[in-house]
Amino acid sequence: MNYYYQVEGLLRNNIGDVLQGMVAKDLLPEGSKVADREAHADLASNEKGLLIANGWYMHSFKKFPAPDNITPVYAAVHIANSALLADAGVREHFKKHAPIGCRDTKTLRLLLGWGIPAYYSSCLTITAKPRGPVTHNPEGEVLLVDNVDHPVPDAVFNKLETLLGKKPVRVSHDPPDTSGDLESYAKASEKHMDDLLARYCKASLVLTTKIHCALPGLGMGANVKLIHPNPSDPRLATVGEFIDIISYKEILERKDLNTSPVKTEMLEKRKQFLLELVADSLKEGANAVQVSGKLKYRLIRAKAAIMAKLYRMGVVSSYRVGFAKDKIERVYGAGF
């Protein structure tokens, strides 16, 4: 059997999408292959394959889902555009490989609303392994990790400098080089991401707006704070489960950056579940949550199936009585 992990394909605008593949690769047998997240259909062959299908879905739907020779393990999934599920074939594919592990509650509710069994899994990037000792050295760098296309405003940056008593070093999560075929891009980007993770481990503090800087940093034990213009953004809930999220408005009003401690017990619980899920899926040759006889997976299956029926009934009933009809049509379409 072939083993696959996935990274973003031709639209290479966030190295965090490479990291999502890297953490899966670390848990797969030696010799695992990189797959294009935007082109699952290209994996068609006579050889069976197991794909750790975590991550962000997706820019293009044209080559989704994977062919029958590929068994996807859907965990830590985020669906950015509900239009992905407008196709009945895609919905049937997800049902076939359910329960689907979701990295955020918005994705969870979307899938359940379609009657697709799903559960909250957190994000696989919390399983990132430390790149060297993590010491929280007070003499280390203070890093500010954002994207060129979503920079922290100058007023917030200046206030951070005042609060910290030193100027943060700006680091971008834009890929440094987007050239080459998928394998070349993955190899170069994984090396760059490894260097970034090592830098986060050595830093005295990592301030970031990026989920896939905060989550691996927390998983490695680095000193991380997530800052954001809108802490209530549902995508951030997977980070908010472990640490406080600080709004830009709060930063401008604060006299220090002290926050509540990391919820290490919950972080370890989520991490161990994901590590065991991948390990058990490799043993089963399929999604362990779907096929394993272990009690914890049987309970997830049962709950996900019940919740899918209830949520679907709720969506249909709400639409028929006219409650939140416009919103339901935007997300699920019309014609119930």
PyMOL commands that set and color helices and strands:
alter all, ss='L'
color gray80, all
select helices_A, chain A and resi 15-25+40-43+82-86+88-96+105-113+124-127+154-164+182-202+211-220+234-240+248-253+264-284+288-291+295-321+325-332
alter helices_A, ss='H'
color red, helices_A
select strands_A, chain A and resi 2-7+33-36+49-52+55-57+70-73+77-79+100-102+118-120+142-146+169-172+205-208+224-228+245-247
alter strands_A, ss='S'
color yellow, strands_A
deselect
rebuild
show_as cartoon
